[in-house]
Amino acid sequence: MDPALFSILTYTGGLRGKETPLMDLHATVKHYQEGINHPKHLHLVMALRGGFKNEAGELEHLKPLVVETKLGLKVGVWFRRMLSCYEARA
């Protein structure tokens, strides 16, 4: 994972450093269109797999992220770059 992307996802997702690598790219790609095409609130969906924030028995945790922060951090640009790289490898 790109260090810039890691930092952005950790910051905007309110995650700890050890939680960001729990991201499941396959599930994130699967849920990407749901957030981008949402009728009310445009957002990104980050899917996390495994033990997250002391949950028990959950297989997948979907974390909504803003596309752009109020300070101008373009999360959507980095997110799309990550998905493009993932799809190119598949």
N, C-alpha and C positions, 0 to 999 in steps of 0.2 A: 504494500500500500504506500502510496506517495506520502511523504511527510506532511505536505501542505494539506492534503485531503484528510489525513489522520487528525491533524490539529483542528481543522474546520468542523469535522463530524463530531469530535470529542467536545468542542466548545458549544456548538449549536445544539447538540443533542443532550447536553448536561450530563455527559458520561465521564466515568473515571478512565484512566488510561488502559486499564486491563479489560474494560468492557467493549471498547471500540473494535478490537479484533474478533468479537463474537458475531460481527456482521456476516450474514449469509447472502452472498451476491446473487445466487440463483433466485432466492425468494424476493430479494430486493427488485430484481428485474421483473419478476412476476407481478409485483404490486405497484410498480412505478406509474403505470398509466392511471391507476385508481386515484392517485394524488394529483397528478397533473391535470386530469380531466374532471376533478371534483367541481360540482356546480356552484358551490358557495365559497370554499376556501382552497385556493391553489396551494399545494404543499408537496413535499417529497416524502416518500415512505422508505424508512431504513428498517430492514428486517434483521433482528438479532436472534440467534439460536443458542440455546443452552441456558445455564443458570444466570439469571439477570436480576439484580436488585432483590435478592433473597426470594425470588419466586420459586415455587415448588410444583413440578409437574407440567409446566408450560413448555411447549415445544418451540413456539415462535412468538416473539414479541415485536409488534410493529410500532415503530417510533416515528411520529410525524416531525418533519423539519421544515423550517421556512425556506422559501426559494431565495430570498434576499433579506438580510437583516436591516434594521433601521440605520445602522452605521455604514451600510453599503457592501457588506461582505456577501459576495455572490456564491452562495452555497449551491445553487442550481447549476452553475457553470461547471464547478468541480465535480458535482454529482454526475452530470451527463458525460464528462470526460472519463470518469471511472467506468460508467456503464458501457461506453463506446469501446474502451480497451478490453473489457470483459467479453463483450459480444464478438470482438475481432478475434479473440483467442479461441472462442468456442466453435 
